[in-house]
Amino acid sequence: MSLELKRITKRVGAETTIHETSLVLEERSFNTLLGPTLAGKTTLMQLMAGLDRPTSGEIWFRGENVTGVPVQKRNVAMVYQQFINYPNFTVYENIASPLRVARMAAAEIDRRVMHAAELLRLTPMLKRRPAELSGGQQQRTAIARALVKDADLVLLDEPLANLDYKLREELRDELPRFFADRNCIVVYATTEPGEALLFGGNTATLHAGGITQFGETAALYRRPADLVTARVFSDPPINTAQVVKRGGEIRLGDFRLPVGQAAAGLPDGSYVIGIRPHHVTPSPVTANAAPIDGTVVIAELSGSESAVHFDIDGQTWVSQSPGIHPFEVGSVARLYVDMDHAMFFDLDHRRVEGAE
């Protein structure tokens, strides 16, 4: 069983919301759609579900063309960021509703509802109605209703965004395990790179209505095919600058940085360097961590980590590191760039072969 998008597009009037896209998602896979708001994640999910039809191209599922098949005739479950529940049903009945429609045996309905309720911390609330719940509890109810359905395709559109931090962290850990033994395809949309990394599986990065890259999540993070993908997969935004490699050094404006492991095989020439903020730190972490000086623009302390925005060679870079590192706005700060983790792209923003 696989879900295959074959050169699909979606246009609304004169606007193209999904550019030509091909993608294959395999059975028993957990797949993340990662991209900023308005990148096309929800539109792509609606096309997968049959809630909308592509302007061109085809959607195949289990070896059949389902392009024109409506969602009611597909075994699909979908959860949006904004919860939807039946106001006159209890939590138990809300969760059980798709199973009753399917005329499932009462004992099996009860087993599934109780399992999902336990997973989502809803057991004490099963007799309540949605009006008696907090927003987070209502969202958990909507998620539970999708989980019990045992659908062939499960689409989760930023479903944890409205939950409190502790529960969100717990569910990020639990969700992939919940689906691990199920013969379904799971697609999870998020704007957060950290969430994609926590889930593992596969990730498709989206930008401006198109998929820029698809593959195993950790590999995609380590080796983005281009600068657009690297930017999608970095929060705070990746630091970039045009540099020149000459022999054993990288020239960034007036700074001379060591080549490091990442650029050991690069020929001399001009490149665009990409450095994630957590590889720019107040103290050196490797032998190839090189000092750079910049004027502090913003200094943010969150309690567990520090983020410093600073001006370097006319551009604003960001340093993110654990602990409290106070910097005064307007002062000149010395920070260290870990060149072993630098990424290099050509001037057309494609990742340079030979950079490790």
Secondary structure, DSSP 8 states (H G I E B T S, - for coil): -EEEEEEEEEEETTEEEEEEEEEEEETTEEEEEE--TTSSHHHHHHHHHTSS--SEEEEEETTEE-TT--GGGS-EEEE-SS----TTS-HHHHHHHHHHHTT--HHHHHHHHHHHHHHTT-GGGTTS-GGGS-HHHHHHHHHHHHHHT--SEEEEESTTTTS-HHHHHHHHHHHHHHHTTSSSEEEEEES-HHHHHHH-SEEEEEETTEEEEEEEHHHHHHS-SBHHHHHHT-SS--EEEEEEEETTEEEETTEEEE-TGGGTT--SEEEEEEE-GGGEESS--STTEEEEEEEEEEEEE-SSEEEEEEEETTEEEEEEEES-----TTSEEEEEEEGGG-EEE-TTSBB-TT--
